[in-house]
Amino acid sequence: MLRETLLFMSESQGVRSILTSLPGAGHMAAKFVAGETSEEALAAARALNEAGFRVTLDLLGESVSAREDAEAAAHAYRASLDQIEASEAVSTISLKLTQLGLDIDHEFCFQNILGIVQHAESLDNFVRIDMESSEHTERTLEIFHRVFERHSNVGIVIQSYLKRSEADIRELVRVGAPVRLCKGAYQEPASVAFQQKSEVDASFVRLMRLLLDGGTQTAIASHDERMIDATLSHVAREGIPEDAFELQMLYGVRREYQRQLVSNGLNMRIYLPYGSEWYSYFMRRMAERPANLIFGLRAALGG
């Protein structure tokens, strides 16, 4: 029930307006968001690099309804790539297509993401397209495949809780696309998504094996030790090389465990969000792991 309530709150404009206006609201997100500016994000990225982590930067924002906002986001991502290059941080970027106009015009969005990927290619960098709610899945994949046909420095995210994901993974493996596998963080109906945690976990393990056995560059995005242990066991059993995959976790979540995995010699990338549009991201993190709510409340109260 708590998860469903938090996911509802993540999408409610009314609740957003109330919560973001509260004193200390920004402090709630500080554990999970690396500041509001690219300078703050890059400083955090370099500190993580020094500790042995790879990074992907994500400028928070989604579901824009005006072309000028989508164009501004595209410009901000190209600028972010330039800033990464200048700072010598070891970082890629991640983004959402609704931030680039997916809900405005399909072709307009395609041109925006194509320009970003082309710019990243000129800097020898990489772009990961995040997956959003199931209503966007088909369109996101269609745009991804069009971009990937032209440029190999782009990857996609697949969510294990969607029932369609096995078919999507098989096609992505066929074309050799880089895939980030996660469980999923949106509220979805039973018609399209598994509802039981055991089903989501079983799907995650099944898809992980398909990806690694298929030889595509794989990112395993989970804070669940059972999913990570299952991955490492499969890698060891099948003799999959260490450079064929990396583990990914979110900034601020299970930091000690992250450090432990890096100290064990594993490739680990931290998903590092920044920007003022933190609300929806923060609420989904609370829903994914309600224990995070305690940290958020402590931060809001200055504890």
C-alpha positions in Angstrom: 0.0 0.0 0.0 2.8 2.4 0.9 4.5 1.8 -2.5 1.3 2.5 -4.4 0.7 5.7 -2.4 4.1 7.0 -3.0 3.9 6.2 -6.8 0.6 8.1 -6.9 2.2 11.0 -5.1 5.1 11.0 -7.7 2.6 11.7 -10.5 0.3 14.2 -8.7 0.8 17.8 -9.5 -1.2 18.9 -6.5 0.9 16.9 -4.1 4.0 18.0 -5.8 3.1 21.7 -5.3 2.4 21.1 -1.6 5.5 19.1 -0.8 8.0 21.1 -2.8 6.9 24.3 -1.0 7.6 22.9 2.4 10.6 24.2 4.4 13.4 21.6 4.1 11.9 20.0 1.0 15.2 20.3 -0.9 17.0 18.7 1.9 14.9 15.6 1.5 16.2 15.0 -2.0 19.9 15.9 -1.2 20.8 12.3 -0.3 19.7 11.2 -3.8 20.3 14.2 -6.0 23.8 15.7 -6.6 22.7 19.4 -6.5 20.9 21.6 -8.9 23.7 22.6 -11.2 26.0 20.8 -13.6 29.0 22.1 -11.6 27.7 20.4 -8.5 27.0 17.2 -10.4 30.5 17.1 -12.0 32.1 17.7 -8.6 30.2 14.7 -7.3 31.2 12.7 -10.4 34.9 13.4 -10.0 34.7 12.4 -6.3 33.0 9.1 -7.3 35.6 8.6 -10.0 38.4 9.0 -7.4 36.7 6.3 -5.3 36.7 3.9 -8.2 33.2 4.4 -9.6 32.1 5.1 -13.2 29.2 7.6 -13.4 26.3 8.5 -15.6 24.8 12.0 -15.3 21.1 12.6 -15.6 19.5 16.1 -15.8 16.2 15.5 -14.0 13.1 16.3 -15.9 10.4 14.6 -17.9 7.0 15.0 -19.7 7.6 18.5 -21.2 4.6 19.9 -23.2 6.3 22.8 -25.0 8.8 22.5 -27.9 11.0 25.2 -26.4 11.3 23.2 -23.2 12.3 20.1 -25.1 14.8 22.1 -27.2 16.2 23.7 -24.0 16.7 20.2 -22.5 18.5 19.0 -25.7 20.8 22.0 -25.5 21.4 21.3 -21.8 22.4 17.7 -22.5 24.8 18.8 -25.3 26.3 21.3 -22.9 26.6 18.6 -20.3 28.6 16.5 -22.7 30.9 19.4 -23.3 31.3 20.0 -19.6 32.1 16.3 -19.0 34.8 16.5 -21.6 36.3 19.7 -20.2 36.2 18.4 -16.6 37.8 15.0 -17.5 35.2 13.3 -15.4 34.6 9.6 -16.3 30.9 9.9 -17.0 28.3 9.2 -19.7 24.8 10.7 -19.7 21.3 9.3 -19.3 18.1 10.9 -20.4 14.3 10.5 -20.8 12.6 10.9 -24.2 9.6 12.7 -22.7 12.0 15.4 -21.7 13.0 15.7 -25.4 9.4 16.0 -26.7 8.2 12.4 -27.0 4.7 13.5 -26.0 4.8 16.5 -28.4 5.9 15.0 -31.7 7.6 11.7 -32.5 9.9 13.0 -35.2 10.7 16.1 -33.3 11.9 13.9 -30.4 13.9 11.7 -32.7 15.8 14.7 -34.1 16.5 15.9 -30.6 18.0 12.6 -29.4 19.8 12.0 -32.7 21.6 15.4 -32.3 22.6 14.6 -28.7 23.9 11.1 -29.7 25.8 12.6 -32.6 27.4 15.2 -30.3 28.3 12.5 -27.8 29.9 10.4 -30.6 32.1 13.4 -31.6 33.4 13.4 -28.0 33.8 9.6 -27.7 31.0 9.5 -25.2 27.8 7.4 -24.7 24.1 8.1 -24.2 21.7 5.9 -22.3 18.0 6.3 -23.0 16.0 5.7 -19.9 12.7 3.8 -20.0 9.6 5.4 -18.6 6.0 4.2 -18.0 4.6 1.5 -20.2 2.6 4.0 -22.3 5.9 5.2 -23.7 7.7 1.9 -24.1 6.9 1.1 -27.7 7.7 4.6 -28.9 10.9 4.8 -26.9 12.1 1.5 -28.4 11.2 2.6 -31.9 13.2 5.8 -31.6 16.1 3.9 -29.9 16.3 1.4 -32.8 16.3 4.2 -35.4 19.1 6.0 -33.6 21.1 2.7 -33.0 21.0 1.9 -36.7 23.0 5.1 -37.2 25.2 5.3 -34.1 26.5 2.6 -31.8 27.2 4.9 -28.8 23.6 4.7 -27.5 21.9 2.2 -25.1 18.5 1.5 -23.8 16.9 0.5 -20.5 14.6 -2.5 -20.1 12.3 -3.1 -17.1 11.9 -6.6 -15.8 8.4 -6.1 -14.5 7.0 -5.6 -18.0 5.6 -8.8 -19.5 6.8 -7.7 -23.0 10.4 -7.3 -21.9 11.6 -10.8 -22.9 10.6 -10.3 -26.5 12.2 -6.8 -26.4 15.4 -8.2 -25.0 15.7 -10.9 -27.6 15.4 -8.3 -30.4 18.0 -6.1 -28.6 20.4 -9.0 -28.3 19.9 -9.8 -32.0 21.0 -6.3 -33.0 23.8 -6.1 -30.4 22.4 -3.1 -28.5 23.8 -2.1 -25.1 21.1 -2.7 -22.4 20.6 -1.6 -18.8 18.3 -4.0 -17.0 16.3 -2.7 -14.0 13.2 -3.9 -12.2 11.0 -0.8 -13.0 9.7 2.1 -10.9 6.3 3.1 -12.2 2.8 2.0 -11.2 1.6 -0.4 -13.9 -1.6 -2.5 -14.4 -1.6 -6.3 -14.3 -2.4 -6.4 -18.0 1.2 -5.2 -18.8 3.3 -5.8 -15.7 4.0 -8.5 -13.2 2.5 -7.5 -9.8 4.2 -9.9 -7.4 7.8 -9.2 -6.4 8.7 -12.9 -6.9 7.6 -12.6 -10.5 9.5 -9.4 -11.1 12.7 -11.0 -9.6 12.3 -14.2 -11.7 11.9 -12.1 -14.8 15.0 -10.1 -13.9 17.2 -13.2 -13.5 15.8 -14.7 -16.7 16.5 -11.5 -18.7 19.9 -11.0 -17.1 20.9 -14.5 -18.4 19.5 -13.7 -21.9 21.6 -10.6 -22.1 24.8 -12.0 -20.8 24.6 -15.2 -22.8 23.7 -13.1 -25.9 27.0 -11.2 -25.6 25.6 -7.7 -25.6 27.1 -5.1 -23.4 25.0 -5.4 -20.2 24.4 -3.1 -17.2 22.8 -4.8 -14.2 20.9 -2.1 -12.3 19.8 -3.3 -8.9 20.4 -2.7 -5.2 19.0 -6.2 -4.4 21.8 -8.5 -3.3 20.0 -11.5 -4.5 19.9 -10.1 -8.1 23.6 -9.2 -7.9 24.6 -12.6 -6.5 22.6 -14.3 -9.2 24.4 -12.2 -11.8 27.8 -12.9 -10.4 27.1 -16.6 -10.1 26.0 -16.8 -13.7 29.0 -14.9 -14.9 31.4 -17.2 -13.0 29.6 -20.3 -14.2 29.5 -19.3 -17.8 33.0 -17.8 -17.9 31.7 -14.4 -19.0 34.5 -11.8 -19.0 34.4 -8.9 -16.5 34.4 -6.3 -19.2 31.1 -7.6 -20.7 29.0 -6.2 -17.9 28.9 -3.6 -15.1 26.8 -3.2 -12.0 24.8 0.0 -11.7 23.3 1.7 -8.6 21.6 5.0 -7.7 23.5 7.8 -6.0 22.9 7.8 -2.3 21.4 4.3 -2.1 23.3 1.5 -0.2 26.6 3.4 -0.4 28.5 1.0 1.8 27.4 -1.9 -0.4 28.5 0.0 -3.5 32.0 0.5 -2.0 32.2 -3.1 -1.0 31.5 -4.2 -4.6 34.1 -1.8 -6.0 36.6 -3.1 -3.5 36.0 -6.6 -4.8 37.1 -5.4 -8.2 33.7 -5.2 -9.9 32.8 -2.5 -12.5 30.3 -0.2 -10.8 28.5 2.8 -12.3 26.6 5.3 -10.2 23.5 6.9 -11.7 23.9 10.6 -10.7 20.9 12.8 -11.1 20.9 16.6 -10.7 18.7 19.6 -11.3 15.7 21.3 -9.8 13.1 18.9 -11.2 13.8 16.4 -8.4 10.3 15.7 -7.1 9.1 12.7 -9.3 12.5 11.0 -9.2 12.7 11.4 -5.4 9.2 10.0 -4.8 9.9 6.9 -7.0 13.0 6.2 -5.0 10.9 6.3 -1.9 8.5 3.8 -3.5 11.2 1.5 -4.6 12.7 1.1 -1.2 10.4 2.5 1.6 13.4 2.5 4.0 14.6 5.5 2.0 11.7 7.4 3.3 13.3 7.4 6.8 16.5 9.0 5.3 14.4 11.6 3.5 12.4 12.6 6.6 15.6 12.8 8.7 17.1 15.1 6.0 13.9 17.3 6.0 14.1 17.6 9.7 17.8 18.4 9.6 18.8 15.1 11.3 
